[in-house]
Amino acid sequence: MSSDTISNEINRPNTDSPSNKKPSKMSISKGLPFTGKVQVVIASMDGGYFESFDPYSGKKIHSMKGHKDSVWAIKTIKNGQYIYSVSSDRTFRIWDSRTGECTYTFPSLTTKIEFKWITALAVNKEYAVCGTDSGHFIIYKRLTEDMYDQIRPAIQIHQNYGGIYAIELSPGSQILIGTENGRLLQYDIASGKCVFDELDHSKEGQITFIKRAGSKLYTTSQYDEKIHVRDLRQLKDTKSEMASHVAPVWHVVEHDGFIYSCSADGSIKKWHPSKPKEPIYTLSKFHDGECIYKLGVVDDELMASCGGNGKIHLFKMATGEIVRTVQSVYGVHDMAIIHV
């Protein structure tokens, strides 16, 4: 992909009908609260495509080469310089965002268990956890920012639950897992035991997203259109439901007291937690009607979205107004924001 594949027109959507307004020129606001450089890292299911760019200029920073197959997930740690990725090539890799170089590849995943793909990843300042299509998960203890050590043999969830396609780490050394068969599990790292197991969505289907935000836990499923919210301090009997989209929801972000969600129908919605049935705005056909896979906060004013049409939009969270569009060669499956 060339760094010149940048849209020269900046779209200014009407807040009532954001997809009907003609593009216009405007300057880009950088949003001052964050300091240092910002990188948006994007990955594709097409052949391990994986690179970063400057969201304010749209210029490519690095092409990260090493994965031999589809990149399933990329993660970053707040205020860290490293990028973490897992792929269908059965590897877990760590990359330096300053150079674009792979600093380590974990070999143990290729030899210890029977599986086809690594399908999920969670990373924090203490642990990294990889999930596989076979229903195994592997726990790594952080030694340094770019080095982790596997601390126990791979653990397999119940054989009838299918693969693992969503993972999150919560305070207190807890792992939250979303399964292929729609179950939400909680594992305690210290004991290696499952301490919570419940069918999470009304239609039994793959959980595609789990996200912790403060004391809340958000989940979505590939087979229904709802966002489920639980109290992380007491998962059982605290599930509530947000009215959502007309197609499955792929990602949810909570920022500055508001909730943002994106969907397979190409729309983005902004919500206030006190009104879970009434979105503040809906951005329809935001990615030409293609699935929007991920949202990411760039700074206190701007958010990025990536979609199956290969576009990455930078838009104002307050209004939904697009201020820059970057065009990728491939459809973008995952995205992470890193501040370095």
N, C-alpha and C positions, 0 to 999 in steps of 0.2 A: 504494500500500500504506500502511496506517495503522501508526503506531508502536505501536498498541495490540494488534496481532495477535500477542500473546505468550502462550505456554502458561503458565497459572498453576500447573500441577502439575509437580513435578520428579520424574522417574522414577528409581527406585533399583533397577536390575536385579540379579538374582542372578548371580554370576560364573560359575556352572555353566550356567544357563539364563537369560541376561540379558533375554529378551523376555517371560518368563512372570510376572515379579513385578509386583504392583500398584503404581501410582504412590504416592509418599509425599512429604511436605514435608521440606525440608532447607535449610540456609543454603548460600550459595555461597562457596566458597573462592577467593580471588583469586590465590594463588600468588605469593609475594613477589619471587622473583629478578629479574623484569623491572620496570623503572621507567618512569614516564610512562604516557600513555594508550594503550589498545589499541583498534584498530578491526578488525572483521571485514568485509571487502568481498565482496559477492556479486553475481553476474551470471547472467543467464538467456538462453537461446536464443529467448525469447519477446519480440520487439519491442524489443531493446536495453535491457531492464530491468537496472538497475545502481545499487546503493546500499550504504551502510555502516551498521553498528550497533555499539553497545557490547556486548561479549559478556557482561559481568557484570550489567548491568541489563536487557539485551535491547532497549533503546530505540534507535530509528533516529536516525542522526546526519545523513546526507546522502542525497538522491536525486540522482544524477549524470545529467544530461540532456544529450544531444548526439548519441549514436549513433542512427541511423535504422533499424537492423536488428540481428539477433542478435549478441551479444557472444561471440566465440569464446574469448578468453583475457584474463585480467587478471593483472598481475604487480606486485610491489613490490620495493624494494631494502632490505636490512637497515639499520635506523637511518635510513631516508630518509622524507621526508614525502609523496612523490609516488606516484601510482598510474598504471600504464600499461595501455592496453587496445587490442585490435584487434577488428574487427567485420566482419560480412557487408556493411556499407555501404562497405567498401573503405578505411576510414580507420584510422590509428594515432593515438591521442590520449594526452595527458598531463593528469592531474588533480591538483589540490592537495587533499590529504586534510583540511586544516584548514578549507577553505571549501566543498569539493565542486564547485568550478568547474573547467572545462576550460581549461588554460592554453595548450595548443598542439595543433593538428591538422596532421599531415604531409600536404601535398597531393600530393607526388611519386608516391605509390603509385597514384593514380587516373589518371595520364597516361603513365607510362613503360613499362608492360608489360601484356600481355593476361592477365587473370585474372578470376575471378568473386568470390572471397572471400579475405580474409586469415584464415588458419586457425591460425597458431601465432605465438608470441612468446617471446623470451628477452631478459632485461635484466640487466646487472650494472653495476658502477661505471665501466666503460670503454666498453661497447658496448650497442646494442640490435639485435636481429635479428628481422625479420618473415618468415614463410613463407606461401606461397599455395597454393591448390588447383591451380594450374598447374605447381607444382614450381619456382617461383622463390623466391629469398630475397634480402632487401635488408639491407645492413649500415649501421648508423648509428654514428658516433663521438660519445661524450658530450662536450659542451662545458660544460654545467652540469647540475645535477640535473633541470631541467625543459627542457633544450634539447639536441637531438642533430642531427647533420648527416650526410646520406648521403655516404659516402666513395667509393663506386664504383657503376657501373651494376649493375642486378639480375643475379644469377647464376642460371642454370637448371641443376638436376641432370639426370641422364640422362633423356631423354624417355620411356623405358619404365618409369620408377620411380613415375610418378603424382605426386600432390600431397604437400605437407609438412604433417603434422598434429602433430608434436612437435619441439621445438627446445630445446637447452640450450647454454649457454656454459661453457667450462671454462678453467682457468688456461692461460696461454701463448697466448692469442688463438686458441683453437680453437672451432669451432662443431660441435656434434653434432646430427645431423638424423635423424629417423625418417620414413620414406616410406610412402606409401599401399600400396606393394607389399612392405612388410616388411623393407626394407633399412635398415641403420644406416650412416650416412656421417659422416666427420669431415673438415671443411674447415679449412684454415689461412687466417686472415684476411690475414696479410701477403702471401701469394702468391696467394690466391684459388683455390688448387688443392685437389682432393680427395686426402687422404692415407690414407683408410681407407674401404673399401666392402665390406660383407658382409651376406648374408641373416641376420637376427638371430633370428627365431622359426621353429620347425619348420613351422608352417602359414603359408604366405605370405599375410600380411594386414596391414592398416594398423597401424603402430606408433602407439599413442595416448599414450605417456608415456615421457619420458626424464628422469632426475634424477641429478645428480652429488651425492655425499655423501662428502667427503674424497677418498680415492683410488678409491672405488667408483663404478660407473655402473650404475643400475637402468633396465631397459626393460620395458614390457608391450605386449601386442598386443590388438587388438579381437577376434581370432579364436582365441586360446588362453587358458588359465587360469594360465599360469606367469609367474613373475617371473625375468627373467634378470639376472645380476650379472656385471659385468666389472671388470677392473683398468684404471682409467683411464690408468695409466702405460704399459700395453701391451694395447691392445684385442684384438689378434689372439691367438687360442689361450688366452684367459683366461676364457672364458664358462662360468659355472656356473648351476645352476637351483635355484630354491626351489620346494618343493611349495607349492601356493597354494590357490586357491578352486575352486569347482565352476563358476564363470562367469568371463568375462574380468575382469582386474584393471585398474582405472582409475587408481589413484594409489598411491604408496609414499612414506612419510616415514621418515627415520632420525633418532632423537632420543635422546640420553643413553644410547647403547649398545644401543638396541632398534629394531626395524623394525616399522612399522605399515602395513598394506595394506587397501584397500577394493575392493569388487567390484560387478559388475552384478547380483549376486544379493542385494544389500542387506546384506552382511556385512562386518565388520571383523575383522582378525586382528592379533595382536601376536606378534612373533617375537624370539628371540635369535639373533644371527648364527652362533653355534656349533651351533645345532640348526635348520637350515633346513627340516627335514621335520616338525618338531613345534611347532605354535603354542602360545604360553603361554596365550592364550585366544582364543575365537571369539565374536564378538557377532553372533548370527544375527538376520535380519530387523530390523536396526537402524534402517532407514528404511522400515518396513512392507513389506519385500521389494522396494522400488524400488532402482534403481541408485544407488550412492554414487559421486559423481564426484570428490570432493576431500577431503583431510584437511589440517589446518593447525595448527601448534603455537601456542597462545595464550600460555602461560607454562610454567614448569617442571612444573606439575601438570596443566594442562588442555589438551585438544585439541578442535578443532571439526571437524565433518563436515557435508557438504551433499549433498542427494540429489534425485532426480527427483520426490519427493513434496512438494518445497518446504520441507522442514524443515531447520533447521540445529541440530544437537545440540552442546552443550558437555559433554564427558565427561572423567572422570579417566583419565589414561593408565595409572595403576597397576592399576586394577580394571575399567575400562570403564563405571563408574557414571555415568549421565547426571545432570547438575546443572542444566541449563537447556535449553529447547527454544524456538526462535524459528520461527514459521510464516510463510513467504513466500507471496505471492499466486501466484507461478509456480514451476515446477520450477527448481532452482538448478543451473546447468551448471558454474560455476567459482567459485572463492573464493580470496581472498588475505588474509593477516594483516599488518597494519601497526602498528608501535609508534612513536608520535610523542610 
